[in-house]
């Protein structure tokens, strides 16, 4: 079995990579992909802690895995809505550069 520290380091690296991409990229589609990377890092933590808790106790507790499934469903809905917004903005402004799009500002 892989130690818990390895999973924590792996998910932390994924989260940092995703956060770096969100903060530095200008393309809206790349920003959405980086948000998905951050959500996957959180899902890895949920499943890892659920598995770790199940190995410590005699009863299996799948609550972390159930939360990960809900998170995946929310991520799919977020991608659908985000892509719809990006397509709408692209049709209007002919760009997906988040710096050039200021239609949501007052």
Secondary structure, 3 states (H helix, E strand, C coil): CCCHHHHHHHHHHHHHHHHHHHHHCCEHHHHHHHHHHHHHHHHHHHHHHHHHHHHHCCCCCCHHHHHHHHHHHHHHHHHHHHHHHHHHHHHHHCCCECCCCCCCCC
